[in-house]
Amino acid sequence: AERSETMLMMQQQDDTLDDLDLAVTRVGYMAESIHEEIESQNKMLTDLGDDLADAEEQLGVVMGKLAKLLKTKSRCQIGLILILSLIVLVLFFLVLYT
């Protein structure tokens, strides 16, 4: 009777260890999936950072050219440019919505 209790207890422990092995294996697969997802998102963030740096550089060039334009042109020309730009915007919206 004692031997059968010991065998039963060992069988229960084996079953518990098998269940634990399956759980650990599942956690390992989930950890691997999470690792791959994090690597993918890190690459996307790096690419985004590179794109932002490029955009910032291009914006600096445009701002420099705009500053040069504003320094070298007369007020009359700047006013005319603004008025013509406004007219272009109005015409653009009229074309879109009519």
Backbone as ProteinMPNN parsed JSONL, in Angstrom:
{"seq_chain_A": "AERSETMLMMQQQDDTLDDLDLAVTRVGYMAESIHEEIESQNKMLTDLGDDLADAEEQLGVVMGKLAKLLKTKSRCQIGLILILSLIVLVLFFLVLYT", "coords_chain_A": {"N_chain_A": [[0.834, -1.192, 0.0], [1.93, 1.196, 0.832], [3.923, 1.399, -1.032], [2.445, 1.647, -3.411], [1.258, 4.124, -2.926], [3.519, 5.732, -2.966], [4.316, 5.328, -5.63], [2.078, 6.429, -6.899], [2.297, 9.086, -6.023], [4.738, 9.765, -7.231], [4.0, 9.518, -9.895], [2.124, 11.602, -10.053], [3.824, 13.735, -9.568], [5.454, 13.508, -11.835], [3.53, 14.057, -13.811], [2.914, 16.689, -13.102], [5.408, 17.882, -13.535], [5.607, 17.471, -16.295], [3.494, 19.098, -17.172], [4.513, 21.534, -16.291], [6.786, 21.693, -17.895], [5.605, 21.985, -20.434], [4.366, 24.475, -20.038], [6.595, 26.14, -19.624], [7.833, 25.863, -22.087], [5.898, 27.077, -23.75], [6.019, 29.682, -22.735], [8.604, 30.285, -23.509], [8.321, 30.327, -26.325], [6.559, 32.496, -26.538], [8.206, 34.516, -25.514], [10.159, 34.581, -27.471], [8.643, 35.457, -29.66], [7.905, 38.001, -28.718], [10.428, 39.165, -28.549], [11.149, 39.237, -31.293], [9.179, 41.003, -32.218], [9.838, 43.333, -30.815], [12.381, 43.83, -31.883], [11.632, 44.386, -34.518], [10.061, 46.705, -34.132], [12.005, 48.395, -33.063], [13.648, 48.704, -35.299], [11.85, 50.051, -36.963], [11.558, 52.406, -35.469], [14.153, 53.41, -35.596], [14.359, 53.875, -38.36], [12.361, 55.819, -38.574], [13.496, 57.847, -37.015], [15.722, 58.436, -38.632], [14.374, 59.375, -40.926], [13.123, 61.628, -39.826], [15.354, 63.158, -39.187], [16.337, 63.694, -41.757], [14.166, 65.175, -42.772], [14.249, 67.344, -41.033], [16.687, 68.462, -41.747], [16.143, 69.197, -44.411], [14.109, 71.034, -43.947], [15.566, 72.995, -42.619], [17.135, 73.925, -44.732], [15.158, 74.991, -46.412], [14.11, 76.959, -44.691], [16.354, 78.564, -44.458], [16.607, 79.492, -47.103], [14.187, 80.859, -47.302], [14.566, 82.835, -45.363], [16.647, 84.223, -46.57], [15.317, 85.112, -48.852], [13.415, 86.81, -47.695], [15.066, 88.746, -46.631], [16.235, 89.915, -48.843], [14.296, 90.833, -50.607], [11.921, 93.389, -51.461], [9.356, 95.021, -49.488], [7.059, 95.371, -50.964], [7.225, 93.425, -52.972], [7.115, 91.101, -51.375], [4.568, 91.354, -50.24], [3.047, 91.178, -52.583], [3.671, 88.543, -53.345], [2.491, 87.142, -51.206], [-0.237, 87.826, -51.567], [-0.717, 86.751, -54.139], [-0.239, 84.076, -53.552], [-2.346, 83.56, -51.792], [-4.492, 83.917, -53.55], [-4.01, 81.767, -55.291], [-4.46, 79.638, -53.517], [-7.207, 80.009, -52.953], [-8.296, 79.628, -55.523], [-7.524, 76.991, -55.914], [-9.054, 75.629, -53.953], [-11.582, 76.262, -54.929], [-11.584, 74.87, -57.339], [-11.441, 72.277, -56.367], [-13.853, 71.955, -54.896], [-15.972, 72.55, -56.553]], "CA_chain_A": [[0.0, 0.0, 0.0], [2.829, 2.359, 0.888], [4.624, 1.449, -2.314], [1.527, 2.178, -4.42], [1.121, 5.551, -2.651], [4.753, 6.347, -3.454], [4.24, 5.31, -7.094], [1.046, 7.396, -7.268], [2.873, 10.408, -5.788], [5.754, 9.976, -8.271], [3.259, 9.731, -11.143], [1.561, 12.954, -9.978], [4.952, 14.663, -9.736], [5.824, 13.459, -13.253], [2.506, 14.791, -14.55], [3.107, 18.111, -12.792], [6.626, 18.314, -14.24], [5.279, 17.539, -17.725], [2.706, 20.326, -17.342], [5.439, 22.658, -16.117], [7.624, 21.724, -19.093], [4.799, 22.579, -21.495], [4.18, 25.897, -19.743], [7.873, 26.821, -19.851], [8.03, 25.892, -23.54], [5.002, 28.122, -24.273], [6.587, 30.99, -22.345], [9.768, 30.489, -24.378], [7.838, 30.743, -27.644], [6.036, 33.862, -26.411], [9.348, 35.419, -25.344], [10.79, 34.704, -28.786], [7.768, 36.321, -30.468], [8.035, 39.363, -28.193], [11.76, 39.63, -28.955], [11.09, 39.575, -32.716], [8.352, 42.203, -32.358], [10.621, 44.473, -30.318], [13.409, 44.119, -32.889], [10.954, 45.014, -35.652], [9.684, 48.073, -33.753], [13.242, 49.167, -32.939], [14.064, 49.063, -36.658], [10.937, 51.104, -37.436], [11.89, 53.651, -34.765], [15.414, 53.897, -36.165], [14.028, 54.438, -39.672], [11.619, 57.057, -38.331], [14.482, 58.841, -36.583], [16.488, 58.85, -39.819], [13.494, 60.197, -41.763], [12.947, 62.927, -39.163], [16.601, 63.911, -39.336], [16.356, 64.183, -43.142], [13.158, 66.231, -42.899], [14.742, 68.508, -40.306], [17.744, 69.056, -42.568], [15.498, 69.858, -45.545], [13.403, 72.202, -43.423], [16.582, 74.004, -42.376], [17.505, 74.508, -46.028], [14.027, 75.822, -46.856], [14.047, 78.136, -43.828], [17.472, 79.427, -44.841], [16.266, 80.16, -48.363], [13.109, 81.798, -47.015], [15.168, 83.975, -44.669], [17.402, 84.974, -47.577], [14.325, 85.782, -49.686], [12.808, 87.899, -46.945], [16.057, 89.81, -46.427], [16.672, 90.557, -50.081], [13.184, 91.368, -51.393], [11.265, 94.555, -50.881], [8.056, 94.745, -48.866], [6.067, 95.325, -52.035], [7.314, 92.1, -53.598], [6.649, 90.111, -50.404], [3.113, 91.503, -50.196], [2.525, 90.641, -53.832], [3.805, 87.084, -53.26], [1.467, 86.655, -50.285], [-1.547, 87.983, -52.198], [-0.81, 85.755, -55.208], [-0.356, 82.764, -52.911], [-3.716, 83.465, -51.297], [-5.345, 83.722, -54.731], [-3.795, 80.382, -55.739], [-5.169, 78.764, -52.574], [-8.652, 80.162, -53.179], [-8.606, 78.966, -56.79], [-7.349, 75.552, -55.692], [-10.239, 75.135, -53.253], [-12.733, 76.369, -55.829], [-11.5, 73.755, -58.291], [-11.729, 71.032, -55.64], [-15.204, 71.868, -54.341], [-17.046, 72.899, -57.503]], "C_chain_A": [[0.872, 1.245, 0.0], [3.566, 2.52, -0.432], [3.712, 2.028, -3.4], [1.271, 3.667, -4.197], [2.34, 6.306, -3.178], [4.736, 6.413, -4.978], [3.221, 6.343, -7.601], [1.572, 8.821, -7.121], [3.916, 10.73, -6.858], [5.083, 10.242, -9.619], [2.664, 11.142, -11.176], [2.662, 13.998, -10.172], [5.401, 14.684, -11.193], [4.825, 14.229, -14.108], [2.656, 16.297, -14.344], [4.327, 18.656, -13.52], [6.386, 18.401, -15.746], [4.473, 18.808, -18.031], [3.596, 21.562, -17.248], [6.337, 22.807, -17.337], [6.868, 22.355, -20.255], [4.62, 24.079, -21.285], [5.462, 26.683, -20.019], [8.157, 26.919, -21.351], [7.163, 26.97, -24.179], [5.539, 29.506, -23.956], [7.803, 31.303, -23.206], [9.359, 30.953, -25.761], [7.294, 32.173, -27.599], [7.181, 34.862, -26.28], [10.051, 35.633, -26.678], [9.966, 35.617, -29.696], [7.878, 37.772, -30.023], [9.371, 39.961, -28.612], [11.75, 40.057, -30.426], [10.286, 40.85, -32.94], [9.121, 43.443, -31.906], [11.719, 44.837, -31.306], [12.802, 44.846, -34.085], [10.597, 46.47, -35.334], [10.918, 48.949, -33.563], [13.741, 49.605, -34.308], [13.175, 50.172, -37.206], [11.25, 52.434, -36.767], [13.187, 54.257, -35.297], [15.17, 54.544, -37.519], [13.288, 55.764, -39.527], [12.565, 58.176, -37.893], [15.314, 59.36, -37.748], [15.654, 59.75, -40.72], [13.281, 61.58, -41.154], [14.199, 63.792, -39.288], [16.708, 64.487, -40.746], [15.373, 65.337, -43.327], [13.618, 67.509, -42.197], [15.829, 69.234, -41.108], [17.139, 69.815, -43.753], [14.744, 71.108, -45.104], [14.386, 73.335, -43.134], [16.997, 74.709, -43.661], [16.402, 75.448, -46.513], [13.949, 77.093, -46.02], [15.179, 79.112, -44.154], [17.172, 80.191, -46.117], [15.163, 81.192, -48.153], [13.651, 83.043, -46.309], [15.941, 84.849, -45.654], [16.445, 85.757, -48.476], [13.738, 86.99, -48.969], [13.788, 89.048, -46.716], [16.329, 90.58, -47.706], [15.538, 91.199, -50.875], [12.545, 92.565, -50.682], [9.908, 94.15, -50.302], [6.966, 94.61, -49.93], [6.049, 93.943, -52.683], [6.793, 91.011, -52.657], [5.127, 90.155, -50.298], [2.457, 90.923, -51.438], [2.576, 89.112, -53.835], [2.732, 86.512, -52.355], [0.073, 86.732, -50.898], [-1.741, 86.944, -53.297], [-0.939, 84.341, -54.641], [-1.762, 82.536, -52.392], [-4.691, 83.225, -52.453], [-5.218, 82.285, -55.241], [-4.524, 79.409, -54.82], [-6.671, 78.816, -52.787], [-9.048, 79.444, -54.466], [-8.503, 77.449, -56.652], [-8.579, 74.966, -55.002], [-11.495, 75.234, -54.11], [-12.744, 75.228, -56.838], [-11.886, 72.451, -57.585], [-13.206, 70.885, -55.301], [-16.302, 72.315, -55.287], [-17.053, 71.971, -58.672]], "O_chain_A": [[0.609, 2.213, -0.715], [3.804, 3.637, -0.892], [4.168, 2.822, -4.223], [1.084, 4.407, -5.162], [2.211, 7.382, -3.762], [5.099, 7.436, -5.558], [3.46, 7.036, -8.59], [1.328, 9.668, -7.98], [3.969, 11.862, -7.34], [5.539, 11.085, -10.391], [2.698, 11.803, -12.214], [2.464, 15.008, -10.847], [5.699, 15.749, -11.734], [5.212, 14.964, -15.016], [2.539, 17.079, -15.287], [4.29, 19.761, -14.062], [6.903, 19.304, -16.404], [4.733, 19.5, -19.015], [3.452, 22.51, -18.021], [6.62, 23.926, -17.766], [7.428, 23.173, -20.986], [4.711, 24.861, -22.232], [5.411, 27.774, -20.587], [8.661, 27.936, -21.827], [7.63, 27.702, -25.052], [5.517, 30.399, -24.803], [8.014, 32.453, -23.592], [9.97, 31.866, -26.318], [7.538, 32.965, -28.509], [7.131, 35.941, -26.871], [10.49, 36.743, -26.98], [10.52, 36.448, -30.415], [7.939, 38.675, -30.857], [9.439, 41.131, -28.988], [12.28, 41.114, -30.769], [10.664, 41.687, -33.76], [9.053, 44.487, -32.554], [11.969, 46.019, -31.547], [13.381, 45.802, -34.601], [10.804, 47.36, -36.159], [10.875, 50.139, -33.876], [14.202, 50.734, -34.474], [13.66, 51.115, -37.832], [11.213, 53.478, -37.417], [13.3, 55.476, -35.43], [15.695, 55.62, -37.807], [13.551, 56.715, -40.263], [12.445, 59.314, -38.348], [15.581, 60.557, -37.851], [16.144, 60.762, -41.222], [13.261, 62.583, -41.868], [14.11, 65.006, -39.472], [17.12, 65.634, -40.918], [15.695, 66.345, -43.954], [13.406, 68.614, -42.697], [15.877, 70.464, -41.138], [17.559, 70.929, -44.065], [14.742, 72.12, -45.806], [14.078, 74.502, -43.376], [17.186, 75.925, -43.684], [16.675, 76.56, -46.965], [13.746, 78.181, -46.559], [14.989, 80.328, -44.13], [17.445, 81.388, -46.212], [15.192, 82.269, -48.749], [13.249, 84.165, -46.618], [15.891, 86.077, -45.573], [16.708, 86.907, -48.824], [13.583, 88.06, -49.558], [13.374, 90.203, -46.619], [16.622, 91.775, -47.659], [15.799, 92.035, -51.74], [12.632, 92.709, -49.462], [9.389, 93.073, -50.595], [6.05, 93.802, -49.78], [4.985, 93.367, -52.912], [6.102, 90.095, -53.101], [4.474, 89.112, -50.269], [1.428, 90.253, -51.348], [1.631, 88.46, -54.277], [2.119, 85.499, -52.692], [-0.715, 85.797, -50.76], [-2.801, 86.323, -53.386], [-1.663, 83.51, -55.189], [-2.311, 81.443, -52.534], [-5.61, 82.415, -52.334], [-6.221, 81.659, -55.586], [-5.141, 78.455, -55.294], [-7.335, 77.779, -52.8], [-10.046, 78.723, -54.485], [-9.313, 76.714, -57.217], [-9.089, 73.925, -55.417], [-12.375, 74.378, -54.023], [-13.803, 74.684, -57.153], [-12.586, 71.618, -58.16], [-13.754, 69.788, -55.411], [-17.454, 72.448, -54.872], [-17.886, 72.113, -59.567]]}, "name": "protein", "num_of_chains": 1, "seq": "AERSETMLMMQQQDDTLDDLDLAVTRVGYMAESIHEEIESQNKMLTDLGDDLADAEEQLGVVMGKLAKLLKTKSRCQIGLILILSLIVLVLFFLVLYT"}
